C-alpha cells in the first residue's frame, strides 16, 4: 500500500479511529488512579472529545452518560435517568413547543413584516428593524428557526435594492435634449480628453413635390464628460454584494444576540439555570425568568445597537450619516414599501389560530414575569411555596396549542370540525430532541462531578486562579469558551466547561 493510499484510508476512517482510540488512550487514568474521581474524569474526557470532534452525533454522545456512569460506579441508573427530564428541561421543551406553534400559524412572519413597515424604508432603518424583529423572535424560539424565518425577508429586501439600483444606474447613461433621448455609446473621442459620443437616430420627413416621404438618418453628436459605464456597473454590483453580506450577517448576529437576552432564548441559558439550581439550590440565590431578563435584556439591546452600527460602518457607510436621501433612493424606498405592504397583505386577515397563539404569547410573558416578583410577591404564592416554576408555565402554554381548536368553534357553519392548532405528530418532528438530551447529559455530568468529589480536586488544581483578579479570570474564561464555540456547539461547550470553584 502506497503512502498516499494509506493517508486516504486513514482520512476516510478517522472518525472510527478516534471513536475507538480515545477510550484506549485515556484508559490508564482509571487504572492507575482506581477511585471514583478518576473514573468520573475518564468519562468526562471521553465525552468532551466526542462532543468537540463530533465523531458521532452530539445527541448520541449525550446518551452515553446513561450507560457509562452506572457502569463506572459513579452514579446509579436511578440517579442518572431523571436528569434527562428535570424541571429545567420542561422549561426548554415548553418554550420550544410554543415556538413551533408561532411558526405553524405564521405569526412570526406577520410580526416581522409589521416591524419592517413601521421602522421606515431607508436601508439603515430596514436593517435595524430586521435585526430587532429577529432578536425579538429569537428570545422565544430557537435561534436557527428565527434565522431561517428572517433570511427570505432579508434576501427579498436586498433583491429589491439591487433591481432599483440597476434601474437608476441605467438612467445615468441616458441624456435628454429637447425631449429626445440620447444613449451613451463606446467613446470614440480621445481618452486623454475623456470625451464620449452620444448618438441618436431620428427619422427626418421631407415632403417632395410628389408628396412622398423620404427617410434620412440624422446623427446628432454631443460631447460630454465620459462615463466609465463598466466601472460604474462593477462598483454598483460590488456595493450590492456588500449590502447583501451586511443583511445576512445582521440576521445571523441578531438571532444570537436575541437568544442570549432571555432565559428561554437558547439552550446554554437554560443549562445555566439548571446548573445553578443543582449547585446552589440550598442558598437564597435563584435564577428565574424575570431576574435573568432584567440582567440580560439591557445587555442584548446594547449589543444589538453596537452590532447594527458596526454593520452599517462596514457595509453601508455611505448612508450611515446621510440626512436626506437622494431622489433615486427615495424611489427605491417607495418600491420597498410597496413590496413589504404586498407581502403583508398576502398574509390575509389574521386567522382564529393566530389570535389564539398571540393571546397565549401575551399570557406566557405575563405569567413568566409576574410569577415571582420577589420573595413575598408574585402569583405563584397563591399555591404552595416553590411548587410552581417557570417550567410549569412553559408546559402549560406549550400544550395549549395542542388542545385548542384551529378554527373558530363559535361560528355557525355546520361543517366545523375539531382540529388542534398543532398536532402532536407535527410537534414531535420539529422539536430539537438532541438539545434536550444535551441538557440532560450536562446536568448528569454536574451531579457526577459533585458526587465523585472530582470538583474538589479540580478546584485544588486550579487553586492559582484564586489569586487572579476576577476581571482577568472572566476575560480568560470568555476567550477560552469563545474559542471552543468556534469548533463545537454552544451547548456542548457550556456542558464540558462547567466545574465547581471555591
C-alpha positions as CSV (number, residue, x, y, z in Angstrom):
1,X,0.0,0.0,0.0
2,X,1.5,3.4,-1.0
3,X,1.8,6.3,1.3
4,X,-0.9,8.3,-0.4
5,X,-3.4,5.4,-0.3
6,X,-2.6,4.9,3.4
7,X,-3.3,8.5,4.1
8,X,-6.6,8.4,2.2
9,X,-7.5,5.3,4.1
10,X,-6.8,7.0,7.5
11,X,-8.7,10.1,6.3
12,X,-11.8,8.1,5.4
13,X,-11.7,6.2,8.7
14,X,-10.5,8.9,11.2
15,X,-13.9,9.2,12.8
16,X,-13.9,5.5,13.6
17,X,-10.3,5.6,14.8
18,X,-10.9,8.5,17.1
19,X,-14.0,6.8,18.4
20,X,-12.1,3.6,19.3
21,X,-8.7,5.1,20.3
22,X,-10.0,7.8,22.7
23,X,-11.1,5.4,25.4
24,X,-8.0,3.3,24.9
25,X,-5.6,6.2,25.2
26,X,-7.3,7.6,28.3
27,X,-7.7,4.1,29.9
28,X,-4.5,4.4,32.1
29,X,-6.2,7.2,34.1
30,X,-8.9,5.0,35.9
31,X,-6.4,2.0,36.0
32,X,-3.6,3.9,37.8
33,X,-5.9,6.0,40.0
34,X,-8.6,3.5,40.9
35,X,-11.2,5.8,42.5
36,X,-14.5,7.4,41.6
37,X,-12.8,10.7,40.8
38,X,-10.6,9.1,38.2
39,X,-13.5,7.2,36.7
40,X,-15.6,10.3,36.5
41,X,-12.8,12.3,34.9
42,X,-12.2,9.4,32.4
43,X,-15.8,9.5,31.3
44,X,-16.0,13.3,31.1
45,X,-12.8,13.4,29.0
46,X,-14.2,10.9,26.6
47,X,-17.5,12.8,26.3
48,X,-15.6,16.1,25.7
49,X,-13.5,14.6,22.9
50,X,-16.6,13.1,21.3
51,X,-18.5,16.4,21.6
52,X,-15.7,18.6,20.3
53,X,-14.8,16.3,17.4
54,X,-18.4,15.2,16.6
55,X,-17.2,11.7,15.7
56,X,-20.7,10.6,16.4
57,X,-23.8,12.9,16.5
58,X,-24.0,15.1,19.6
59,X,-27.3,13.6,20.9
60,X,-25.8,10.1,20.7
61,X,-22.9,11.2,22.8
62,X,-25.4,12.8,25.2
63,X,-26.9,9.4,25.8
64,X,-23.6,7.8,26.8
65,X,-23.8,9.0,30.5
66,X,-26.9,6.8,30.9
67,X,-24.5,3.9,30.2
68,X,-21.1,4.9,31.4
69,X,-21.7,6.5,34.8
70,X,-23.6,3.4,36.2
71,X,-21.0,1.0,34.7
72,X,-18.2,3.0,36.3
73,X,-19.9,3.1,39.7
74,X,-20.0,6.9,39.8
75,X,-23.8,7.2,39.7
76,X,-26.7,4.7,39.8
77,X,-29.1,4.5,36.9
78,X,-31.9,5.7,39.1
79,X,-29.9,8.9,39.7
80,X,-28.8,9.5,36.1
81,X,-32.1,8.9,34.3
82,X,-34.2,11.7,36.0
83,X,-31.7,14.3,34.8
84,X,-32.9,13.9,31.3
85,X,-36.3,15.5,32.0
86,X,-35.9,17.7,35.1
87,X,-37.9,20.9,35.6
88,X,-35.4,22.9,33.7
89,X,-35.8,20.7,30.6
90,X,-39.5,21.0,30.9
91,X,-38.9,24.8,30.6
92,X,-36.9,24.3,27.5
93,X,-39.4,21.8,25.9
94,X,-42.4,24.0,26.7
95,X,-40.7,27.1,25.1
96,X,-39.8,25.0,22.0
97,X,-43.3,23.7,21.7
98,X,-44.8,27.1,21.9
99,X,-42.2,28.4,19.4
100,X,-43.3,25.9,16.9
101,X,-46.9,27.0,17.4
102,X,-45.9,30.5,16.5
103,X,-44.2,29.2,13.3
104,X,-47.2,27.0,12.5
105,X,-49.7,29.8,12.4
106,X,-47.2,32.2,10.6
107,X,-47.4,34.7,13.4
108,X,-43.7,35.2,13.3
109,X,-43.8,36.5,9.7
110,X,-46.7,38.9,10.5
111,X,-44.6,40.3,13.4
112,X,-41.5,40.7,11.2
113,X,-43.3,42.4,8.3
114,X,-45.2,44.7,10.7
115,X,-41.9,45.8,12.3
116,X,-40.2,46.4,8.9
117,X,-43.1,48.5,7.6
118,X,-43.0,50.6,10.8
119,X,-39.3,51.5,11.1
120,X,-39.1,53.3,7.7
121,X,-37.8,52.5,4.3
122,X,-34.2,53.8,4.5
123,X,-31.7,50.9,4.1
124,X,-30.1,51.5,7.5
125,X,-33.5,51.5,9.3
126,X,-34.7,48.4,7.4
127,X,-31.6,46.6,8.7
128,X,-32.3,47.9,12.2
129,X,-35.9,46.8,12.0
130,X,-34.9,43.4,10.7
131,X,-32.3,43.0,13.5
132,X,-34.9,44.0,16.1
133,X,-37.5,41.6,14.8
134,X,-35.1,38.7,14.5
135,X,-33.8,39.3,18.0
136,X,-37.3,39.5,19.4
137,X,-38.3,36.2,17.8
138,X,-35.1,34.6,18.9
139,X,-35.9,35.5,22.5
140,X,-38.8,33.0,22.5
141,X,-37.8,30.4,19.9
142,X,-34.8,28.5,18.6
143,X,-32.0,30.7,17.0
144,X,-31.8,28.6,13.9
145,X,-35.6,28.8,13.4
146,X,-35.7,32.6,13.8
147,X,-32.8,32.9,11.4
148,X,-34.5,30.7,8.8
149,X,-37.6,32.8,9.2
150,X,-36.0,36.1,8.5
151,X,-33.4,35.2,5.8
152,X,-36.0,35.1,3.0
153,X,-37.3,38.5,4.0
154,X,-33.7,39.9,4.1
155,X,-33.0,38.4,0.7
156,X,-36.2,39.9,-0.8
157,X,-35.3,43.3,0.5
158,X,-31.7,43.1,-0.9
159,X,-33.1,41.9,-4.2
160,X,-35.4,44.9,-4.5
161,X,-32.5,47.2,-3.6
162,X,-30.4,45.6,-6.4
163,X,-33.2,45.9,-9.0
164,X,-33.8,49.6,-8.5
165,X,-30.1,50.3,-8.1
166,X,-29.6,48.9,-11.6
167,X,-32.5,50.9,-13.0
168,X,-31.1,54.1,-11.6
169,X,-27.7,53.2,-13.0
170,X,-29.2,52.7,-16.5
171,X,-30.8,56.1,-16.3
172,X,-27.5,57.7,-15.6
173,X,-26.4,56.8,-19.1
174,X,-29.2,58.5,-20.9
175,X,-29.2,62.2,-21.8
176,X,-32.4,64.0,-22.8
177,X,-32.2,67.1,-25.1
178,X,-35.3,68.8,-26.3
179,X,-37.4,65.7,-25.4
180,X,-35.1,63.4,-27.4
181,X,-33.2,60.6,-25.5
182,X,-29.6,60.1,-26.3
183,X,-28.0,56.9,-25.2
184,X,-24.3,56.7,-24.5
185,X,-22.1,54.5,-26.7
186,X,-18.5,53.5,-26.5
187,X,-16.4,56.6,-26.6
188,X,-14.7,57.4,-29.9
189,X,-13.1,60.5,-28.7
190,X,-9.7,60.9,-27.1
191,X,-9.2,59.0,-23.9
192,X,-7.0,61.9,-22.8
193,X,-9.8,64.4,-23.0
194,X,-12.3,61.9,-21.5
195,X,-14.8,62.5,-24.3
196,X,-17.5,60.2,-25.4
197,X,-20.1,60.3,-28.2
198,X,-23.8,60.2,-27.6
199,X,-25.8,59.3,-30.8
200,X,-29.4,59.2,-31.6
201,X,-31.0,58.3,-34.9
202,X,-34.1,60.2,-36.0
203,X,-36.4,59.9,-38.9
204,X,-36.5,63.2,-40.9
205,X,-39.5,63.6,-43.0
206,X,-39.1,65.7,-46.1
207,X,-42.1,66.4,-48.4
208,X,-41.3,66.3,-52.2
209,X,-43.3,67.7,-54.9
210,X,-44.9,64.3,-55.4
211,X,-45.9,64.4,-51.7
212,X,-43.8,61.3,-50.9
213,X,-41.8,60.9,-47.8
214,X,-38.1,60.3,-47.9
215,X,-36.4,58.8,-44.8
216,X,-33.0,60.1,-43.9
217,X,-30.8,59.4,-40.9
218,X,-29.6,62.3,-38.9
219,X,-26.8,61.6,-36.4
220,X,-26.6,64.1,-33.6
221,X,-23.4,64.3,-31.6
222,X,-23.0,65.5,-28.1
223,X,-19.6,66.0,-26.4
224,X,-19.8,65.4,-22.6
225,X,-17.6,64.1,-19.8
226,X,-17.1,60.4,-20.5
227,X,-18.7,58.0,-18.0
228,X,-16.9,54.7,-17.5
229,X,-20.1,52.5,-17.5
230,X,-18.3,49.2,-17.0
231,X,-16.5,50.5,-14.0
232,X,-19.8,52.0,-12.6
233,X,-21.5,48.7,-13.1
234,X,-18.7,46.9,-11.2
235,X,-18.9,49.4,-8.5
236,X,-22.7,49.1,-8.2
237,X,-22.5,45.3,-8.2
238,X,-19.8,45.4,-5.5
239,X,-22.0,47.7,-3.4
240,X,-25.0,45.4,-3.8
241,X,-22.9,42.4,-2.8
242,X,-21.6,44.2,0.2
243,X,-25.1,45.2,1.3
244,X,-26.3,41.6,0.8
245,X,-23.5,40.4,3.1
246,X,-24.5,43.0,5.7
247,X,-28.1,42.0,5.7
248,X,-27.3,38.3,6.0
249,X,-24.9,38.9,8.8
250,X,-27.4,41.2,10.5
251,X,-29.9,38.4,10.7
252,X,-27.4,35.8,12.0
253,X,-25.9,38.1,14.6
254,X,-29.2,39.5,15.9
255,X,-30.5,36.0,16.2
256,X,-27.6,35.1,18.5
257,X,-28.0,38.4,20.5
258,X,-31.7,37.8,20.9
259,X,-31.1,34.3,22.1
260,X,-28.9,35.4,25.0
261,X,-31.4,38.1,26.0
262,X,-34.0,35.8,27.6
263,X,-33.8,32.7,29.8
264,X,-35.5,30.5,27.1
265,X,-33.8,32.1,24.1
266,X,-31.1,29.5,23.8
267,X,-30.1,26.1,25.4
268,X,-26.9,27.4,27.3
269,X,-29.1,29.8,29.2
270,X,-31.4,27.0,30.3
271,X,-28.5,24.9,31.2
272,X,-27.1,27.7,33.4
273,X,-30.3,27.8,35.4
274,X,-30.2,24.0,35.9
275,X,-26.5,24.1,36.8
276,X,-27.1,26.8,39.4
277,X,-30.0,25.0,40.9
278,X,-28.1,21.8,41.2
279,X,-25.1,23.5,42.8
280,X,-26.6,26.3,44.8
281,X,-30.2,25.1,45.3
282,X,-29.8,25.4,49.1
283,X,-28.8,29.0,49.0
284,X,-31.0,32.0,48.5
285,X,-29.7,32.6,45.0
286,X,-32.1,31.7,42.3
287,X,-32.4,32.3,38.6
288,X,-35.9,32.9,37.3
289,X,-37.3,34.4,34.1
290,X,-37.7,37.9,35.5
291,X,-34.3,38.5,37.1
292,X,-32.5,36.9,34.1
293,X,-34.5,39.2,31.7
294,X,-33.6,42.3,33.8
295,X,-29.9,41.4,33.6
296,X,-29.7,40.1,30.0
297,X,-32.1,42.3,28.1
298,X,-30.2,45.6,28.5
299,X,-27.0,43.8,27.6
300,X,-28.7,42.4,24.5
301,X,-30.1,45.8,23.4
302,X,-26.7,47.4,23.8
303,X,-25.1,44.6,21.8
304,X,-27.7,44.9,19.1
305,X,-27.1,48.7,18.7
306,X,-23.3,48.2,18.6
307,X,-23.7,45.4,16.1
308,X,-26.0,47.5,13.9
309,X,-23.6,50.4,13.9
310,X,-20.7,48.1,13.1
311,X,-22.5,46.5,10.2
312,X,-23.5,49.9,8.8
313,X,-19.9,51.1,9.1
314,X,-18.6,48.0,7.2
315,X,-21.3,47.6,4.6
316,X,-23.4,50.8,4.3
317,X,-21.1,53.6,5.4
318,X,-22.4,56.0,2.7
319,X,-25.9,56.1,4.1
320,X,-25.0,55.9,7.8
321,X,-24.5,59.7,8.2
322,X,-26.8,60.7,5.3
323,X,-29.6,63.0,6.4
324,X,-31.5,63.4,3.2
325,X,-31.8,60.5,0.7
326,X,-31.2,61.1,-3.0
327,X,-34.1,61.0,-5.5
328,X,-33.1,57.5,-6.6
329,X,-33.0,56.3,-3.1
330,X,-36.5,57.8,-2.5
331,X,-37.8,55.8,-5.4
332,X,-36.1,52.6,-4.1
333,X,-37.7,53.2,-0.7
334,X,-41.1,53.7,-2.3
335,X,-40.9,50.4,-4.1
336,X,-39.6,48.6,-1.0
337,X,-42.6,49.9,0.9
338,X,-44.9,48.6,-1.8
339,X,-43.2,45.2,-1.7
340,X,-43.4,44.9,2.1
341,X,-47.0,46.0,2.1
342,X,-47.8,43.5,-0.6
343,X,-46.2,40.7,1.4
344,X,-48.1,41.7,4.5
345,X,-51.4,41.8,2.6
346,X,-50.6,38.4,1.1
347,X,-50.8,37.0,4.6
348,X,-54.5,37.9,4.6
349,X,-56.6,38.7,7.6
350,X,-55.4,37.2,10.9
351,X,-57.0,33.8,11.5
352,X,-58.5,32.4,14.6
353,X,-55.4,30.3,15.2
354,X,-53.2,33.4,15.0
355,X,-55.3,35.3,17.5
356,X,-55.3,32.3,19.8
357,X,-51.5,31.9,19.7
358,X,-51.0,35.7,20.1
359,X,-53.1,35.6,23.2
360,X,-51.2,32.6,24.6
361,X,-47.9,34.5,23.8
362,X,-49.0,37.5,25.8
363,X,-50.2,35.3,28.7
364,X,-46.9,33.4,28.7
365,X,-44.8,36.6,29.0
366,X,-47.1,38.0,31.8
367,X,-47.1,34.7,33.7
368,X,-43.3,34.4,33.5
369,X,-42.6,38.0,34.5
370,X,-45.1,38.1,37.4
371,X,-44.6,34.6,38.8
372,X,-42.1,35.6,41.4
373,X,-41.5,39.3,41.6
374,X,-39.9,38.9,45.0
375,X,-39.9,36.5,47.9
376,X,-43.2,37.9,49.1
377,X,-45.0,38.9,45.9
378,X,-46.0,37.0,42.7
379,X,-49.0,34.9,41.6
380,X,-47.1,31.7,42.4
381,X,-47.6,32.4,46.1
382,X,-51.3,31.5,45.6
383,X,-50.2,27.9,45.5
384,X,-47.8,26.1,47.8
385,X,-44.4,27.8,48.0
386,X,-41.8,26.8,45.4
387,X,-44.3,24.3,43.8
388,X,-44.8,26.5,40.7
389,X,-41.7,27.1,38.4
390,X,-41.1,28.7,35.0
391,X,-41.2,25.2,33.6
392,X,-44.7,24.8,34.8
393,X,-45.7,28.0,32.9
394,X,-43.9,26.9,29.8
395,X,-45.5,23.4,29.7
396,X,-49.0,25.0,30.3
397,X,-48.6,27.5,27.5
398,X,-46.8,25.0,25.3
399,X,-49.5,22.4,25.4
400,X,-52.4,24.8,24.9
401,X,-51.9,24.9,21.0
402,X,-52.1,21.1,21.2
403,X,-55.5,21.3,22.7
404,X,-57.2,24.5,21.5
405,X,-59.1,24.4,18.1
406,X,-57.5,25.6,14.9
407,X,-60.7,27.4,13.8
408,X,-63.5,29.3,15.5
409,X,-65.8,26.9,17.3
410,X,-68.5,29.6,17.7
411,X,-69.1,30.1,14.0
412,X,-72.5,28.9,12.7
413,X,-71.1,26.7,9.9
414,X,-72.4,23.1,10.2
415,X,-69.2,21.6,8.7
416,X,-67.0,22.8,11.6
417,X,-64.6,20.0,12.7
418,X,-62.3,20.0,15.7
419,X,-58.6,20.0,14.9
420,X,-55.9,21.4,17.3
421,X,-53.7,24.3,16.2
422,X,-50.7,22.0,16.4
423,X,-50.8,18.2,16.0
424,X,-48.6,16.1,18.2
425,X,-47.0,14.4,15.1
426,X,-46.1,17.8,13.7
427,X,-44.6,18.9,17.0
428,X,-42.6,15.7,17.5
429,X,-41.0,16.1,14.1
430,X,-39.9,19.7,14.8
431,X,-38.8,19.6,18.5
432,X,-35.0,19.6,18.9
433,X,-34.8,16.4,20.9
434,X,-31.0,16.5,20.6
435,X,-30.7,19.7,22.5
436,X,-32.9,18.2,25.3
437,X,-30.5,15.2,25.5
438,X,-27.5,17.5,25.6
439,X,-29.1,19.4,28.6
440,X,-29.7,16.1,30.4
441,X,-26.1,15.0,29.8
442,X,-24.8,18.3,31.1
443,X,-26.9,18.1,34.3
444,X,-25.8,14.5,34.8
445,X,-22.1,15.5,34.5
446,X,-22.6,18.3,37.0
447,X,-24.0,15.8,39.5
448,X,-21.2,13.3,38.8
449,X,-18.6,15.9,39.5
450,X,-20.2,16.6,42.9
451,X,-20.9,13.0,43.9
452,X,-17.4,11.8,43.0
453,X,-15.7,14.8,44.6
454,X,-13.9,15.5,41.3
455,X,-15.0,19.1,41.6
456,X,-12.9,19.4,44.8
457,X,-9.8,18.0,43.0
458,X,-10.3,20.3,40.1
459,X,-10.6,23.3,42.4
460,X,-7.3,22.4,44.1
461,X,-5.5,22.0,40.8
462,X,-6.9,25.4,39.7
463,X,-6.1,27.0,43.0
464,X,-3.7,29.5,41.4
465,X,-6.8,31.1,39.8
466,X,-7.9,32.4,43.2
467,X,-5.0,34.9,43.1
468,X,-6.0,36.2,39.7
469,X,-8.3,39.3,39.7
470,X,-11.9,38.4,38.8
471,X,-11.9,40.6,35.7
472,X,-8.8,38.9,34.4
473,X,-10.3,35.4,35.2
474,X,-13.6,36.4,33.4
475,X,-11.7,37.5,30.3
476,X,-9.7,34.2,30.2
477,X,-12.9,32.2,30.6
478,X,-14.7,34.2,27.9
479,X,-11.8,33.8,25.4
480,X,-11.4,30.1,26.0
481,X,-15.2,29.4,25.9
482,X,-15.5,31.6,22.8
483,X,-12.7,29.7,21.1
484,X,-14.4,26.3,21.7
485,X,-17.7,27.6,20.4
486,X,-16.0,28.2,17.1
487,X,-15.4,24.4,16.7
488,X,-18.3,22.9,18.6
489,X,-21.9,23.8,19.6
490,X,-22.6,26.3,22.3
491,X,-24.5,23.8,24.5
492,X,-21.7,21.2,24.4
493,X,-19.2,23.9,25.2
494,X,-21.2,25.0,28.2
495,X,-21.6,21.4,29.4
496,X,-17.9,20.5,29.1
497,X,-16.6,23.7,30.6
498,X,-18.6,23.8,33.9
499,X,-16.8,22.8,37.1
500,X,-17.1,23.8,40.7
501,X,-14.8,26.5,42.0
502,X,-14.2,27.6,45.6
